[in-house]
Structure formats: structure tokens, C-alpha cells
Amino acid sequence: MRSLLCAAGAAGILWSAAVVPAAADEPDGFTTGDPRITESSGLAASRAHPGIYWTHNDSDDGPYVYAVDGRSGRTVARITLRGIGRPRDVEAISTGPDGNIYVGDIGDNLGGSWNHVWIYRFPEPKKLRDATVTATQFDVKYADGPRDAEALMVHPKTGRVYIASKKQDGGGALYAGPQRLTTSGTNVFRKVAPVDLWVTDGAFSPDGTRLVLRSYFGARIFRWQDGRPKDLGSVGVPVQQQGESVTFTLDGRTLMYGSEGNDSEVEPVGLSDDQLPDSAKDDPSNGDGAGSQGGKGSQGTDLDPGFIKGAMVLAVATALVVGLRRLLQRR
């Protein structure tokens, strides 16, 4: 297992070789130093508390969500969710335009064998302190059968919830939920578009015009138009132990990438040109600064196709190792 992970890490280094240093006006990264956060699997920038990021563990933790200061890496609040069952495989988190936080208990390490998964929703706290809040639980199914998924995104304008599945039965896909989630029955998610990526997380830009989906070694960014994604190409990712999460900063100019593991690092990657959300490009303060200096995604399109295929094979191998590890932990 160790040799496989080392090989995968080497591939990640080559994949990220084109990534240039962050622009001077981009936010710094941070390290999650809380010993309770060992498998950070999702990341979402707080709307109510600028500079704060919400995260959670993958499994075997309980109904907890953590608020982490993006300057110090210090946990400033742990929220306990009540009114829900014991979480099974929590993989994603997203903020909605309704002032709520959405948590995706949507993973399935057994390859899509669970006939339903769950989404939890709770109001983002006005004050950051340890607290217990009542969450709403939604049952979720897919129109084309069970999926293994790790990315849940709430559109910041419409409030519609989307899930991106991992590659399965020929490929991954982006799924749209109903216009409004309901507790009175099952919420059926339907395929919107195929996704040729081993997706570990995703996020909408704050203005809703861009969607990013990441994998262990790469990421792609899309223009969001008429409820569908239009591929704009690859965007750089940092070298990380196990690339799991991504979110936009509140100004939409930077992606923050997170990883699993103790003392995991969250690292910034700036955007440029068409990668920038429309609101960021229209901002007169943007000028020739963060947009032109911080961009890293255009470099990714110059990678050799043969290398990309090899990296994807290693990504699959890494995912199998991670899945086996999690399965053994549960026994």
C-alpha cells in the first residue's frame, strides 16, 4: 500500500509542476491543527463570517461540523447536529443562499450499494462558539440507481442542490436535485451532464457563474450557464497528501484546496482570465493584479495526454487503497 501511495504522490507532484506561486494579494493558506479533525473531507467558505471555513470529518466521527479560522487554522466552533441519525459517510459541505449550511452524507465506499443517502441542513450560527443545533434530514436517491459521490454544491442564487458522482458504470456525472428539497418524501437527483473526472469535491463561485470540480490530482472549472456546466479547462492543484476538498474564497478569485490527515494544509490557487467568475472580472479593483498573476489553470491543458492517462490510473489505485483502508477501519 505504501508504495502505491508514494507513486500516487509522485504523480501528484508532476501534475502540479506547472502551478506557479500564488499572487501577493491572494489569501494565505492555513493548517488545521485541531487533533479532532483527522479526515477533513469537505470545505466551505462561510458567508456570515468572512475568513472562516467550515469542514467535517469523513467517517467514524459523529454529527459534528467545525468552524476553522482561515488565518490561524484554529477551530473556533464545533457544531453538534441533533435530530438526525448517525452519519454514515459524510463527504461534502456547502453554504446556501438561504443562510443554511448543507452537509452531504453521500459517500459509498462499497461502490454504490446503499439505496439512499442523506443531506443535512442547519442554519449557519450567528455567533461562533460550540453549540448544538437542530438539523433537517433529507433522503436522497438517484434516478439511475445508487452512486458513490463526494461532492455536493448548493447554487448561491437558485438554492438548488447538485451532487457530482465518482466514475462508475462508464463515468461520473453531475446530478441536480429538485427545485426545493422536501422532508415529506425521497428527493430524486437526476443526471445533468457527464463528468470525466474522479471527483472528490466541488464548489460554485459566490456569484454562481463558475463551478469547480476537483480530483486527487487535478481539477476542472466550468462556466455555469442555463443550469448546465460548460467546460473551460483544467485548473492547477497543489501537491497534497490526499486531495479531498475545494471552495472559492468570498471574492471568487481564489480556490482553497484541502486535504485529509492530521494537521492538513489548506492551500490557495489563484484564478485568471475565463476562469474568474463574472463578478470578479467585472470588479474594477481587479485590474492586472490577482487575475493576471495568480492564474494556474491554463498550464494544465499542456500536459501530455499519455501522462494524464497514467495519472488517472494512479488516482484509481489510490482511491482503491483509501477505500480499503476505510472499510478495514469499519470492521
C-alpha positions, -999 to +999 in steps of 0.1 A: +000+000+000+028+024+009+045+020-025+012+027-042+006+059-023+042+070-029+037+065-066+005+084-065+022+112-046+049+114-073+022+117-099+007+145-080+040+163-079+044+161-117+007+170-122+012+202-102+046+211-116+030+238-138+015+256-108+031+290-102+034+307-068+003+325-055-001+362-063+008+385-035-028+396-029-042+361-026-051+348+009-025+327+027-032+290+033-036+275+067-032+243+086-060+227+106-043+220+139-073+206+158-065+170+167-102+161+163-100+170+126-083+139+112-102+133+079-113+167+066-133+158+036-153+189+027-146+226+028-169+257+025-162+294+030-185+309+055-208+336+042-217+350+076-182+351+090-155+361+064-123+343+068-139+313+085-141+278+067-165+250+076-152+214+075-160+180+089-145+145+092-152+118+067-164+089+089-164+075+124-166+109+140-202+117+147-226+145+139-200+173+141-191+203+119-161+225+126-156+262+120-119+269+113-102+303+112-085+307+078-058+329+093-047+308+123-061+274+115-076+274+149-111+258+155-134+285+167-166+264+170-177+228+169-214+224+160-232+192+170-261+182+148-292+168+165-324+154+150-306+132+125-294+096+125-257+086+130-238+099+099-226+071+077-200+086+052-200+124+053-181+138+022-192+173+014-204+207+028-217+238+011-233+271+021-267+281+006-282+315-002-309+309+024-284+313+053-282+275+058-253+251+057-258+218+038-238+186+047-237+157+023-237+122+038-234+109+003-203+087+002-205+050-005-171+032-003-189-001-013-193+012-048-229+024-047-247-003-027-268+019-005-302+026-019-303+061-004-281+087+011-288+118+032-283+156+032-284+175+064-293+212+066-289+236+095-288+274+099-253+289+099-247+302+135-246+339+140-221+335+168-191+312+166-190+290+196-195+254+205-232+247+202-258+220+194-283+228+167-313+210+152-307+199+116-332+188+089-325+155+073-334+148+036-335+114+020-318+113-014-318+088-043-306+090-079-328+084-108-304+060-124-295+040-093-271+042-064-239+062-068-207+068-049-203+106-045-181+131-026-192+165-040-223+184-030-228+220-042-256+245-035-261+271-062-257+305-045-285+321-065-312+294-070-305+274-039-307+242-059-285+213-047-262+194-070-242+162-065-212+150-086-206+113-085-174+095-089-167+074-121-189+044-121-206+023-148-187+042-176-182+076-159-192+101-133-219+126-136-234+158-123-269+154-107-295+180-099-319+178-071-355+190-071-360+228-071-366+225-033-357+197-010-385+181+009-388+161+041-421+145+030-406+120+006-375+110-012-356+137-032-347+122-066-315+136-082-313+134-120-283+135-143-275+169-158-242+162-175-214+136-177-182+144-157-150+127-168-132+131-135-127+111-103-145+139-083-136+143-046-152+177-041-167+207-059-179+243-054-198+271-070-183+305-072-201+331-049-218+347-079-229+313-093-212+317-127-184+291-122-183+256-110-151+238-100-147+200-096-115+185-082-100+151-081-069+138-062-045+151-088-064+177-109-094+200-113-116+214-140-135+246-140-168+252-158-189+282-168-224+277-153-250+286-179-287+278-180-284+252-153-256+233-171-218+233-170-196+244-199-160+231-196-134+258-195-104+235-190-081+224-162-070+245-133-039+239-111-040+220-079-013+220-051+006+189-041-013+174-012-012+141+008-048+132-002-066+159-022-102+159-009-118+194-008-122+227-025-140+260-021-139+295-035-129+325-014-157+350-010-144+373-037-143+344-062-107+350-073-091+321-054-096+284-049-088+270-015-078+233-016-079+210+014-065+175+022-072+147+047-050+138+075-038+152+108-026+189+106-038+190+070-030+221+049-055+242+030-037+259+001-047+288-023-046+287-061-055+320-079-077+321-110-073+342-142-090+351-175-121+330-182-116+310-150-126+341-130-162+344-121-181+371-139-184+393-108-146+391-102-138+400-138-162+430-137-147+443-105-126+474-114-103+467-085-092+435-102-071+453-128-039+434-138-034+421-102-048+388-089-064+379-122-033+380-144-007+369-118-025+342-098-039+320-126-026+285-128-052+265-146-042+273-182-010+255-176-028+222-170-040+219-206-004+215-219+002+182-201+009+152-223-022+130-228-003+098-221+008+113-187-027+123-179-039+087-185-012+073-163-020+098-136-056+088-137-047+051-133-027+060-102-057+080-090-079+050-093-053+029-075-051+055-047-088+055-044-089+017-040-063+019-013-082+046+006-115+027+002-099-005+015-084+014+045-118+029+053-135-005+050-110-021+073-115+007+098-152+000+100-147-037+108 
